[in-house]
């Protein structure tokens, strides 16, 4: 069994993960912020770390980058977040994170991610040419570093997602085998990107076309990880 460090500023999350992992026979250490995580990492050298992205003092991606730059990223690190964006996921994976878990975390996804992490070799930062794009639908489950490659995103059987560089008439195919929530997010992202390209990036026209109030539209696009700057470029 492994020693697992859980880093999260929410007491309820720490207690829940600790209870589940203890029941699986693992030794669990807890930290509520980056300072405590550094101390535990230094003293115990855990076999795996579950690291929250959003923390009050130092965020999880910054801590991950710190460990990577100082040679301390010798264990698999699984990032956790209830509000992860595609850009954040790709950045952390390039640094060396092995997987992502979206909150609320289900028992099945937690144990699967931990098992995969413990059976991996020491993490290595992804090659800058290996990560091309991350499909939004995968944030809803477990995203591993090996899935964030050109081959896996485009041909790995998980999702085929042509980018809108081809213009608003580009075809789009979706994974119909996954949960409804993930398929819906995937469709909505493609839907809004299509209309942004068609309307030359005009938020006013997209809001009118989709029937959403502008503030709600901005929040929705941010939630889905739609790159507004890129959409405007594609429209030119």
Secondary structure, DSSP 8 states (H G I E B T S, - for coil): --EEEEE-S-HHHHHHHHHHHHHTT-EEEEESSHHHHHHHHHHH--SEEEEES--SSS-HHHHHHHHHHTT---SEEEEEESS--HHHHHHHHHHT--EEEESS--HHHHHHHHHHHHTS-S-----TTT-----GGGGGSEEEGGGSSHHHHHHSSS-----GGG-TT-------SS-HHHHHHHHHHHHHHHHHHHTTT-HHHHHHHHT--HHHHHHHHHHHT--HHHHHHHH-
